[in-house]
Amino acid sequence: MAWRTPHRWAALTAGLLYAALMAGSRVVLGVHYPTDVLAGMLVGVLSDSVVTLLYPPFGRPHARSDR
């Protein structure tokens, strides 16, 4: 499966780490309250879930047609 390659997991981990550092910096700098950051994360997770449920190709890797 294409999603199980180390490069994709590394990219996902790097993206999540970047998002966590950015969210933390916004709270530390006093630009947002922690509840603002948590609410933003919740909206992001819920919207991703809705899109994945409504349009399944976004939620699973496609089979390769060149086999």
N, C-alpha and C positions, 0 to 999 in steps of 0.2 A: 504494500500500500504506500502511496506517495506521501501520505501525511505522517508516516512513521519514520521518515528519514531523519538522521541527526541534524541536518541543516534546518529543517523546518522547526524542530523542537528548539534549536538554538535561537532561531529568529523569534519564536513565540516567547521564549524565556526573556530574551533581550527586550522585546516590546513590553512585556508585563513589568519588568524591572524599571524600564524608562517611565512607564505610566505611574508606578508607585513612587518613584523619586520625584516626578513632577508634581503629583498630588501632595506629597509630603512637603515639598518646598513651598507650595501655595499656602499651606497652613502655617508653616514656620515664618514666612514673610508677612503673615497677617492679612493676606489678600482675601482669603476665604476662611470660613469656619469649618471645623472638621465635619459638621453635619452637611455642609454644602458639597464637600468632596464625596462623602458617602452617598448622598442623594444622586450625584452625577454618576457614580459607579453603578448604582442600582438602575438608573435609567439606561445606561449603556448595556448592562447585562440583559435587562428585560427587552430592549429593542432588538438586540442581537438574537435573543430567543424567538421573538415573534417573526423576524425575517427568516430565520432558519426553519421554523415550522411552516411558514407560508410558501417558502421557495426552497424546497429540499436540496437542490444542487449546491447551494451555499453551505450546507451542513455536512456534505460528504464529498470525498474526492471522486472525480469522474474516472470511469474505466478507460484505459488507453485503447484507442481504436487501431493502433498500428501493430497489434499482435496477430 
